[in-house]
Amino acid sequence: MSILTATYPPGFENPVNLRASAALPVAGAWDAAPTESPCAFVDSLTLNFTYTRGAAGGAFDWQVETSPYAVAANAPAGAAEWVTQSIYAGGLVAAGVDTTSLVQRELQSYTSQGAAAEDFSYGPIALDETVERIRVRARESGVVGAPGTLQITAVLV
């Protein structure tokens, strides 16, 4: 269902600031508390990044995480509140033999080209009605001793 045809407000503003402009954590650590946004009834989102490296060779990684739970308390015992995006590679098919396909958690990486702030868009990322909340965590992956500055905006459709 599109947010345009929803019978009640989905509870978010557009665009959504998913990461205020700030230095990434030191030593290549992931953001400790990524900003989350409700996204029930959203069909897709596009991420907009602005990165300024901290030193030559600066780069950052990011991972999209979704939650099927509107609030943390809804997660059953033993279930992860947040799940990480994945990548899938279909196995080779041969007659009379079962096929093994591979699924792994995925992250993306961006490497700066120069000292000035750099921006780019990623998406659209398809969502479905099972996703209640979204967040994007990030870390410096280039020169971890001199983390760059990163800002992330999402546009929900």
PyMOL commands that set and color helices and strands:
alter all, ss='L'
color gray80, all
select helices_A, chain A and resi 26-28+72-74
alter helices_A, ss='H'
color red, helices_A
select strands_A, chain A and resi 16-23+36-38+44-52+59-67+83-84+86-89+102-105+108-111+118-126+133-140+149-156
alter strands_A, ss='S'
color yellow, strands_A
deselect
rebuild
show_as cartoon
